Amino acid sequence: MLVYEDIALISGYDTQRSFSKSFKALFKMSPSSYRKQQKLLLVQLKLELRSVGFQLFN
């Protein structure tokens, strides 16, 4: 998993702070909050798929 500083540099930002500020303006949440939310959504999706009989592999 990429760290925020790497993502900022890859995205063309000079600093993690400037990336975070732009990210928050666009998504209305911090990058860490977004990442946590995505993990929760993935867990929820896996549980829903299992409940209808899908077998998932890690």
N, C-alpha and C positions, 0 to 999 in steps of 0.2 A: 504494500500500500504506500502510495506517495505521501510524503509529509507536506504540510501547507507551504513551506518555503519553496520546495521543489515545484509545486503546482504554480505558485506565483511566478517564479522565474520562467518556467515553460510557457506560461500565458503571456509573458512579455512585461510583467510588472517588475519594478526595481526592488521592491521590498514586499515582505509578507503583509505588512500593515496596509500598504496601498491596495494590495489584492483583496484583503479582508474588507476594507472600506467599500470598494466597488462591488464586491460580492454581496455584502449586506444591503447596499442600495438597490441591487437588482432583485434579490431573492427575499428581502425583508427578514433575514436571519443570518447569523454568523455561519461561516463554513463548518465549524464544529457542530453546531446545532443541525445543520443540513445533513451532515454525515451521520449523526445519531438517528435522525428521522429516517434516513434511507435504510439503515440497519434494521430499525423497527419494522419498516414496511416489508423488508425481505423476510424477516422472521414470521410476520403475519401471513404473507403469501405462502410460505412453506407449510404453515399450520393449516391453512385453508385447503391447499392441494392435498395434503395428507388426509384431511377429513373426507375428501371425496374419492380417495383411493389411489392417488398418484404416489409413486415411490420416488423419492428424490435421492440423489447421490451427492455427497459433499464434494 
